[in-house]
Amino acid sequence: MSRLLPDTTPEPEAGTLGAHTRAQLTRLCDVAGLSPTDAETYAHTLVEALGPAAGRSLALPPPTRTFLSDDHTPVEYSLSFSPGRAPALRVLVEPGFGAGSWAENGRIGLEAVRAMARRWDFSTERLDEIEDLFFPARAKGPLALWIALELLPGGVPRMKVYLNPAVKGAKRSAKTVRKALRRLGHRRAFKALPKADGHPFLALDLGRWETPRVKVYARHLGLSAAEAGGLSRTGSGPGPAELQEFFRATAATDDLDRRPGLSCHAFTETETGRPSGFTLHIPVRDYARDDREVLERSVDVLRSHGMDPDPLVRSLSALTSRRPKDGVGLIAYLALAHQQGHPPRVTAYLSSEAYAVRPPAKLPRAAAAV
């Protein structure tokens, strides 16, 4: 039986994971310009997706150490900015949070996806085609399945699922990605990807996408600005200079010598094997003293791309009452995305901090700037 039971799921009590994230998402919906009705719908959907974990007291430690966030909250938010438009709000959730095994975590996640598919009347056919690759009986971590919902006006979101290519072992992750791409019709896609130090995620668009994508994420240890400039394999946008400028503006350094950077290539057509989209993800919380510095950089980056930073500034107070200078990690990643046929986007990934606030880094301000 599915854990998504819209008519019977009780509202979580104060002090629980569900109440905390529900309130955050409701306030973020207001920041993104969604109606109170849509906010209520999406907040309830989030609580349902969390299942029994929603009712768990935050006075208790997290039941499992999810890879989704630094403090092991199984929820992350993001705002995706484009020039001249309100930002798109997304929420990422791990439905199997608290499960006793990775196999059980994945089973619960699949149930949640299929319940949402029934509710919003979309197909899971593409996920079904590769299910056996990502959900073996003896699954390995660090994740099983995450669900990302892009929250659209009208109460029906777009969905993306994140899967673990290392589910049968990290050494087999590239092979798993290659097999999945072939099954989905992208037989030449893997050869187009840049060299990588692992593939942490494979993502699928499900639901009401105009052009559904398959997205392959790659990890790059010790990534430099110059190397980042050469990662994109798309035929158009973004050029090396643009990527290098974004890298330096967000990380305030020429090398990522702590947490690695991530690249993502999106595939939509199956003929040429050429990706139609590229994203560069910078883990800004590891290259700044505190969130005040990260916010300053983020505002500058948004303005340089012709985007209004006000919703991002407002989003921080929607998430927490703490001051940005009192922690680091509220803005976890900044990403620059190009998708063929669309203007560039800058996305800020926002942490819930339900369980803990990461203290400011012992890094002088001068050392955090180029």
Secondary structure as UniProt FT lines:
FT   TURN            6..8
FT   TURN            14..15
FT   HELIX           17..31
FT   TURN            32..33
FT   HELIX           36..50
FT   HELIX           51..55
FT   TURN            58..59
FT   TURN            67..68
FT   TURN            70..71
FT   STRAND          75..81
FT   TURN            83..84
FT   STRAND          88..93
FT   TURN            95..98
FT   HELIX           102..120
FT   HELIX           125..129
FT   HELIX           131..134
FT   TURN            137..138
FT   STRAND          145..150
FT   TURN            153..154
FT   STRAND          158..163
FT   TURN            165..168
FT   HELIX           170..172
FT   HELIX           173..183
FT   TURN            184..185
FT   TURN            187..189
FT   HELIX           190..192
FT   STRAND          202..206
FT   STRAND          214..220
FT   TURN            221..222
FT   HELIX           225..229
FT   HELIX           240..251
FT   STRAND          261..267
FT   STRAND          277..282
FT   HELIX           284..286
FT   HELIX           291..304
FT   TURN            305..306
FT   HELIX           310..319
FT   HELIX           324..326
FT   STRAND          331..339
FT   TURN            340..341
FT   STRAND          345..351
FT   HELIX           365..368
//
